[in-house]
Amino acid sequence: MSILRNALACLLSSSEKASVHSAADVRTAAYMHPIIEKLLADDEDGDTYRAALGVWRHTERPPLAIYDGDVSRCQIDGPLQLAGDHPLPLGGIIYSPGITVRLDPFEASDLRDHMRAAIERAILAWLADNGRRDASSASIAFDRRTADREAKAMITDWVARKEANRPVAKPVVKAPDHV
């Protein structure tokens, strides 16, 4: 449990567990229960799910899509509105260093289409660059526990190799202040 969550738990109650109760229609509750369970998990997965949704607390509208760059971010806002047979977002917003731009529904739709096309091109280019274009489209069995262990081992190995290749800083020898 994170330090912040421990502190909040101490401040808000004497117990580390809290009961959360909400009323919802049966269909919504059945759909939401597995998601809520994942959000409440007291582990790395739960932390990751909560972090992914953290931006939602600071938005005026529910985000349909969030596109993060290295320093800029774009958010397309919902709910989608059906305009004839064309779904349109209600708007959007772009954050870039020194710039904040609010988008109207048509600008947001145009940017969303542009971002989706760019993502598609990037994925297809990556597949081609890495020789993965011939991969089967059949469902691939996934053992989460084994896959996570292997991924973490790969990351640990990568960090170790990076540390081994880091140049060692030579100590700076200062001349004495007096001679």
C-alpha positions in Angstrom: 0.0 0.0 0.0 1.4 3.4 -0.9 2.4 5.9 1.8 -0.3 8.3 0.6 -3.0 5.7 0.8 -1.8 4.7 4.3 -1.9 8.3 5.4 -5.4 8.8 4.0 -6.6 5.6 5.6 -5.3 6.8 8.9 -6.9 10.2 8.6 -10.3 9.0 7.3 -10.9 6.0 9.5 -9.4 3.7 12.1 -9.7 0.8 9.6 -7.6 0.2 6.5 -10.6 -1.1 4.7 -13.7 1.0 3.7 -17.0 -0.1 2.4 -18.2 1.6 -0.7 -21.9 1.4 -1.6 -23.6 2.6 -4.7 -27.0 2.0 -6.3 -27.2 1.1 -10.0 -29.5 -0.8 -12.2 -28.8 -4.5 -12.6 -27.2 -4.3 -16.1 -24.9 -1.5 -15.1 -24.0 -3.1 -11.8 -23.2 -6.4 -13.5 -21.0 -4.6 -16.1 -19.2 -2.4 -13.5 -18.6 -5.0 -10.7 -15.5 -6.6 -12.4 -14.1 -3.1 -13.2 -14.6 -1.9 -9.6 -12.9 -5.1 -8.3 -9.9 -4.3 -10.5 -9.8 -0.7 -9.4 -9.9 -1.7 -5.8 -7.1 -4.3 -6.0 -4.4 -3.6 -3.5 -1.5 -4.5 -5.9 0.4 -3.2 -8.9 -2.6 -3.8 -11.2 -4.9 -1.8 -9.0 -2.4 1.0 -8.8 -2.1 1.0 -12.6 -5.8 1.0 -13.2 -6.3 3.8 -10.8 -3.5 5.9 -12.3 -5.0 5.3 -15.8 -8.3 6.8 -14.6 -6.7 9.5 -12.4 -7.0 12.1 -15.2 -10.8 11.7 -15.2 -11.1 13.5 -11.8 -9.7 16.6 -13.5 -11.9 16.7 -16.6 -15.1 18.6 -17.1 -16.4 16.0 -19.5 -15.9 12.3 -19.8 -12.9 11.7 -22.0 -13.4 9.5 -25.1 -9.7 9.4 -25.9 -6.5 10.8 -24.4 -3.4 11.0 -26.6 -0.2 11.7 -24.7 3.0 12.8 -26.4 6.3 13.5 -24.6 5.2 17.0 -23.6 1.8 17.6 -25.1 -1.6 16.0 -24.5 -4.8 15.9 -26.4 -8.2 14.9 -25.0 -11.3 14.2 -27.0 -14.5 14.8 -24.9 -17.7 12.9 -24.8 -20.3 11.8 -24.7 -20.5 11.2 -28.4 -23.5 12.9 -30.1 -25.1 11.4 -33.1 -25.4 14.0 -35.9 -27.4 12.2 -38.6 -25.3 9.1 -39.1 -22.0 10.7 -37.9 -20.9 10.5 -34.3 -19.3 13.7 -33.0 -17.5 14.4 -29.7 -18.7 17.4 -27.7 -15.3 18.9 -28.0 -11.7 18.5 -26.8 -8.7 20.2 -25.5 -5.0 20.3 -26.4 -2.3 21.0 -23.8 1.2 21.8 -25.1 3.9 23.9 -23.4 2.6 27.4 -23.2 -0.6 26.6 -25.1 -4.0 25.4 -24.2 -6.6 25.1 -27.0 -10.2 24.2 -26.6 -11.7 22.4 -29.6 -15.3 22.6 -30.9 -17.0 19.3 -31.9 -15.8 19.5 -35.5 -12.2 20.3 -34.6 -12.2 17.5 -32.0 -13.6 15.0 -34.5 -11.1 16.1 -37.1 -8.2 15.8 -34.7 -9.5 12.4 -33.4 -9.5 11.1 -37.0 -6.0 12.5 -37.5 -4.7 10.9 -34.3 -6.3 7.5 -35.1 -4.8 7.5 -38.6 -1.4 8.5 -37.2 -1.6 5.6 -34.7 -2.6 3.2 -37.4 0.4 4.2 -39.5 2.8 4.0 -36.6 1.5 0.5 -35.7 1.8 -0.8 -39.2 5.3 0.7 -39.6 6.4 -0.9 -36.3 5.1 -4.3 -37.4 6.9 -4.0 -40.8 10.2 -2.7 -39.2 10.2 -5.5 -36.7 9.3 -8.4 -39.0 5.9 -8.9 -37.4 3.7 -8.5 -40.5 3.3 -12.2 -40.9 2.1 -12.9 -37.4 -1.1 -14.9 -37.2 -4.3 -13.1 -36.4 -5.6 -16.1 -34.4 -6.0 -15.7 -30.6 -2.8 -16.1 -28.8 -3.0 -18.0 -25.4 -1.8 -15.7 -22.6 -0.6 -16.9 -19.2 -0.5 -13.6 -17.3 1.6 -14.9 -14.4 4.3 -16.3 -16.6 4.2 -13.4 -19.0 4.6 -10.9 -16.2 7.5 -12.8 -14.6 9.3 -13.0 -18.0 8.6 -9.3 -18.7 10.0 -8.2 -15.3 13.1 -10.4 -15.8 13.7 -8.8 -19.2 13.4 -5.3 -17.7 15.7 -6.2 -14.8 18.3 -7.6 -17.4 17.9 -4.4 -19.5 18.6 -2.2 -16.5 21.6 -4.3 -15.5 23.1 -4.1 -19.0 22.5 -0.4 -19.1 24.2 0.1 -15.8 27.2 -2.1 -16.9 27.6 0.1 -20.0 27.4 3.4 -18.1 30.8 5.1 -18.1 32.3 5.4 -14.7 32.7 9.0 -13.6 36.3 9.9 -12.8 36.8 11.5 -9.4 37.5 15.2 -9.6 40.8 16.0 -7.8 40.9 19.5 -6.4 44.1 21.3 -6.0 44.7 22.5 -2.5 43.6 26.0 -1.7 47.0 26.9 -0.4 50.4 26.1 -1.8 
